């Protein structure tokens, strides 16, 4: 049964209840178990906390031995952003791949199976799906995490995802309200700004959130973005106009409002996490997410004490804090009534099946050597043109098709090349650095057929230049785009996977090696 320390007063318990902290390690530290006994009601898990499904199940059982109704949250979007499979890559394609297929029943089924696996490990709150409309193709942080640039498509798949995830007993947390898709700045680093009229926001950004609310999403995550048409002074996470006036009032949402990570520079760099947390709760947020980078008892105590002090100083109404804590407990009660879903043997490989359907394969027209289209039977050279990973994805999760091709064609050789040409040299311009990376890949490949793997070629001039160099010398190069396929297809064969999950790489490798046919050939 849930136990709360008798010495903790109501105000202190409520302040702890609204926090969603992370921690380090694959077992719960003593300080975390102690805070759960004092009123802490949520815990956030990240890749650093997970080694295997069995270990994760043991960890969540350990947490529940201290507090049986604890909310265990995770950032498991599938696709590029995975925590369950952080060291291997995801068994599920991400949103952009599902949007490319545009089969809402498939999206619902993928989300359900992902939710079932989370629930089996004891996770009951997922910070997903991303409902952002990727209207800015240069967006550095959303990209393939979005279902796409079409508003209505994003809306119907957001609703299907929420329905599928919650039918497995895991609460969905639709993000990043009021919409992070039209930004050119990553809020992990600084404060993005969206300068569009209110009517554009209403028709574009807000439509998928309306769909999520109609589908019954149990939580919504706020974005650390400034939207002057809605509030010229405060980022959404700290804006009463946006959280209380728009989300609660105009959109009629009555579930849990969770902040994005408060240690992100968009908030911490200007307000600090303590002041930012107080302002967020005052604006209408119910749960404070912190712990992606700050994960210790001292942080929890600092935030708890800041909230308590703000109430006592009259800066934060006590009833607002109490309301926030009540909403956290209400979600915990909902998860406690959700029935576990039985394992569906037909859903075991649904992620791979979805990834296969998401492929867009383009064959170079008029190529004089039709043998270039034949499946590879000899081990190729895989040249990964590798950008810097954004923080949401992380650089610890493998991506690409190298591992899959090594498995299917033993003897495959791989190499990674960057804007610094893969050797650490300083780039003096995008063109020169890209050409240098391309020449380095050609030297490394020797006579082998080249498979060039790119990720958001359109956002990286050096990458486009490297590909120019490769294709000029070796027009039979196969190109695999694992980001948003905004650039025109090129190469003897161009495969757009719409994401970099492990299953996306597997699906592309099947085409390259002939395990899957190419339409029209």
N, C-alpha and C positions, 0 to 999 in steps of 0.2 A: 504494500500500500504506500501511497504518497505520504512522506513525512516532512514536516517543516520545522526548522529549529524554533523552539518556543521563545528564544530571546530576540527573534527578529520581529520588529514591529510591522504593522500593515504597510506603512509608507516604504520602508526598506524592502519588504517583500515585493511590493509592486514595482519598485525600481529595478530589482533583479529580474523580475518576471518579463520585462519588456526587452531584455538583452538577448541577443543570439550570438554568443561568442564562439570562436574557434579555440583550438588547443593544438599542441604538438604531440606526436607519438601515436602509436596504434593501440594503446590502452588509455583509459581515462585517468588523468592525474588526480592526486588526492585533493588538490584545491578545487577542482571542478566538481567532484562528488560532494565536497563540503558545501559549495555554493548551491548545488541542487537541493541539498537539505535545508538551505536557508530561503529558498524561493525561486532560484533560477529555474526557468521552465523550458528553455530552448538551448540547443547546441548546434553549431554549424560544423559540418565535416568537409574536409578538403582532401586532395590527393595524398597529402602527407600522412593522413590518418588511415589509409586503406592499403592492405597488402593482398587480401583475398576475400572472397565472399564469406568464407567461414570465419575469418578473423573479424570482419566487419560485423557479422551477426553476434559474435562474442562481445565486441565492444558495445553495441547497442543494448545487449542484455545486461552488461555491467552498468550502463547508465540507468537502465530501468530498475535495477536492483536498489538504486537509491531513490528514484522517483519514477513511478510506473507510468505517469502520463506525460513524460518529457517529449517535447517536439524535437525530433532529430532531422535536421535539414541538410540538404546537399545541393551542390550546383552541378546537376547531371542533365545536361541538355541532349546528350548523345552527340554524334558527329564530332566536330573539332573540340568541343568542351565536354570532357568526360572526367569523372573522378573515380567511378567504379573500375574503369579500365585505363587508368592514367599511364600505366607503364607499357601497355600493349596497343592502345588505340581502341576505339569503340566498336562494338558489334552492331551498332545502329547508325545509319546515316543521319545527318543533322537536318535541320529545318529546310535549308535551301534545296537539298536533294528531294525531300518530300514535296516541296512546292513545285519542283520541276516535274515530278510525276503527276501531281495534281489529282490525286485520288484520296478523297477525304476519309474513305473507309480504311485505306492503307495507313494514313497518318494516325487514325484512331487506334488501329491494331498495333502499330509500332509503339505508340505512347502507352498503351495498355500493357504490353509485354515488358517495356522498360519499367513501368510502375510496379508490375508484379515482381520483378527482380529486386527492385529497391525494397519493397515491402517484405520480401523473404529475408532480407538482411536487417530488417528492423528500422528502415528509414521511412518516415511518414510525411515529410514535407520536401518538395522538390522546387528549387528556385528556377523553374522553367514552366512554360515555354517563353521564348523571346517573341513578342508580338510586334516588334519593330518593323516598319516598312522600310526596306533598304533603298530609299529614294535617292540617296547620294552614293554613287558607285565608288567614290573615293573614301568612304567611311572606313576608318582603320580598325574599328573594334566590333562592328556588327557583322557585315558581310554575309558569309554563309550561315551565320546564326539566325538570319531572317528567312522566312519562307519565300520572300521575293520582294520585288519592287511594285507589284500590283496590290493595291489596297484590298480589293475584294478577295483575292486569292489568300492574302495573309490573314484576313478575317476568318474565312471559312476553315482554314487549317489550324488557326489558333484555337477556335472553338472545338474542333475535332480532337486536338491534342489534349486540351483541358478535360474533355469528356473521357477520353481513353485513359489518361493518367489517373483521374479520380475514380474511375470505375474499378481500378485496382486497389483502391483504398489509400492512395497517396495524394495529399493535397497539392494542387498546382499553385504556383506563384507566378502569375503572368507579369512580364517585365518588358521594357523599362519605361514606366509611365512618366510623362505622357507621350513617349516615343523617342527613341534614340537613333532612328535610322538616317535622319538628315543632318548628321554631324560629320565634321572633318577632323575632329579632335577626340582623342581617347580620354574619357573622364578618369581613368586611372592616373593620368599624368597632369591634367589641368581641366578647367571648366569649359565644356563645349557650349556653344550658343546656337540656337535655331532662330533665324530671323525670317519668319514667314507669317502672313496674316492669320488671324484667328480662324477665318473660314477655311483656309487650307488645312490647318491643324485639325479642325473638326471633321473635315471630309477624309483626310488622309491618315494622320497619326492616330486619331481617337477611334476610328472605325474598328480595328481589331480588338481594342480594349472593350468596346461595347459588346462585341461578339463574345469575348471571354466572360464578361459579366453575365450576359444572357445564358451562357453555358454553365454558370454557377461556380466560376473560379473561387477557390477558398481564400486566396491571397493575391495581392498585387504588389509588385516591387516598384519603388520610385526610382527615377533617374536623377543623377547629379548633373543636370543640364539647365542652362538659363534659357527661358522661352519668353522674351519680352512681351509678346502679344498676350500672354497669360499673366505674367508677373515680371515687370522690368527690374525688380530689385533682388529677388531671391531665387536660387536654384530650386527646381521642383521639389526636391527632398525637404527643403526648409520653407516651402511656400504654403501658407494656409489657403490662399486663393486656389492653388492647384489641388492640394490633397483634400481639403475640407470642402471648399466651394465647388470645384469642378468634379473631382472623383466621387466624393460622398453626395454632394448636393445635386449637381446637374446629371451625372451618370447613374445616381442611385445605388452606388456600391456600398455594401454593408459588411464586407468581410475584413480580413486582416490586411493592414498596409505595412509592408516591410520596406526598410530602406536598403539601398545598395550599400556596399561596404563603406563604412564611415571613415576608414583609414585611407580611402582613395584621395588623391591630391586635390580633386575638384572640391572636396569639403575640408579635408584636414589641412590643406595648404593655406586656406583662407580663414576658416573658423576654428580649427582645432577639433579633435573628436569629441571632447567634453561639451564645449559650447554648441557644436553642431548637433550632438545628440539631444540636448535640451531643446534647441530650436526645432528639430525634426518632430519630437513628440508634441510640442506646443502647436506645430502646424497641422498635426493630424496623424502622424505616423504612430503605429502601435508596437512595432518591433524594430530594434536597432541591430542591424547586422554589422558585426565587427569580428575580425579574426583571420582575414586572408593574409595579412602581414603582421597583425598584432594578436598574439594568442597566449596571454598569460593572466594570472590572477590579478596582477597589479592593474592591468587595463580594465578588467571587470570592476574592480573596486573603485577606480577613478570614475568610471561612467555611472556606477551606482550612486556614489557620493555626489556627483555633479547633479544628478536628477533630484536627489533628496534635498540638496542645498537650494536648487532652483525653486522647488515647491515651498520651502520654508522662507525663501526671500520674496515670495509672491510673483516670481517670474514665470512659473509654470503652475497652472491651476491643478490642485490635488485631484479634482474630479476627472481631469483630462488624463492624468497618469493612471488613475484607477480604471477608467474606461479602456485605455490601451491594454492594461494588464488583463482585464476581463475578456477582451477580444482574443488575446493569446490563449487564455484558458478555454475559451469557447472552441477554438480550432483544435486544441488538444482533445477536448471531449469528442469532437467529430471524428478525429482519427481513431479514437478508442472504440467507436461504434462501427467502423468500416470492416466489413468481412473480408478476409484474405481471399485472393483469387487462386483457384487451382491452376496448376501448371498445364499449359496447352501444348501437347507434343507437336502440333502443327505450326506453332509459333516459334519453334526453336531457332529456325534460320530466317525469320521474317526480316531481320535487318539486312542480311545479304540479298534476299530477294528484292527488297526495296532499293538497295544500292544498284543492283543490276538494272532495274527499271529506270533509274534516274540518269543513266548514262546518255550522253549525246555524242554520237560518233560521226565524224565528218571525214570523208575521203577526199584527198586533193583531186580536183577535176583536171582532166587532160594530161595526167602524168604519163610520160612516154614508156615508163617501165612498170607495167601492171604487176610484175612479180613483187613490187614493193608492198603490195597489199596482202601478200600471203602471210599467214601467221608465222611468228618467229619460232624457229625450231633450234636455233643456236643461241647460246647465252649472250645477251646484249650487254652494253654498258649503260647503266642508268645514271644520268647526270641530273642531280636535284639542284635546281636553282633556288636557293633557300633564303627567304626573307627573315627578318627578325620577327619572332612570334609576339603577338600581343599578350598582355598579362592574363586576360580572361582565358585564353587557350593554354598558355604556359609553354615553356620550352622543354618540359620533361616528357611530353607525350609524343611518341614517334608518329611520323606521317610519311606519306609517299607510297610508292609501289615496289620499292626495292626488295623488301622482305618477301613480298608475295611472288615476285619474279624469281628470286633466289630459290624459293620453294618449288615453283613450277619448272624452272629451267636452272638446275644446279650448275654452278660455274658463272652465273651472272655476277658482274663486277659493278660496284657502285661508288659514287663520289658525290660530295656536296660542295657547291660553289656559291659564293655570296658576292655582295657588292665590292668586297675587298679581294676578289678573284680566288677566294678559297685558300689563300696563303697568308692572310694577315696584312697585306700591303695596303697602305692608305689610298683610297680612291680619290683622284683629282677631279673627276667629273663622272656623271652617270654613264655617258657614252663610252668613255675610256675604260671605266671599271667593268662595264658589262662586256665589252669586247674582250677584255683581258680574261674575264671569267669564261667566256665562250672558247677562247683559244686554249685555256687551261683544260677545259673539258675535252676538246678535240685531241689534245696531246695524250690525255689519260685514256681516252677511248681506244686509240689506235685503230685497227681495222674493224673492230666490233660495230655492229649496228647500234645506233644511239637512241635511247629513249630519254627525252628531256622532260623533266617534271617541273612544272611551275605552279605558283600559287598567287593568284591575283596579278597576273602579268600587267594588267592595265594600270595598276597603282605603282609599279616599280620600273622606271625607265631603264635602269641598269639591266633588269631581267629581260626586257624587250630587246635591248641591244645584244645581250648574250645570245638570245635565241636567233637574232639576225645573223650573228656570226656562225652559229652552228648550222643553220639552214643554208647559208651561202656555200659552205664547204660540203655539207652533207644533206642534200635535199631529201634523202630517204629517211631522215630523222622522224621518229614518232613523238608527238607532243601530247603530254597529259596535263591538263589544267585542273588543279584540285581546289581552286578558289572560286570566286564568281567569274564566270566565263564572259567577261565584258569585251575583251579583245577579239578580233576576228580569228576564226580557226585558221591554222596554218600547219604545215608539215605534211608528210606523206599520209599520215593518219593523225587526226586530232581527236582526243577523247576528253570530254568535259565530264567530270565526276560530280560536280556541285558540292564538293566537300572533301575533307582529307581524312575521314575516319578510316580505320583499318579495312572495313568492308568495302569502302569505296575503292581503295587500292586493289583489293581482291577482285572486284568486278572488272576494273580496267585491265588487270593482268590476264583475266580470262579471255578478254577480247584479243589482247596482243598475242597470246599463245594459241588462240584458236579453240579454246574450250567453250567460248561463246561466239556465235556467228555475228557477222556484220550485215545489217539489212542492205539488200541490193547487190551483194557480191556473191 
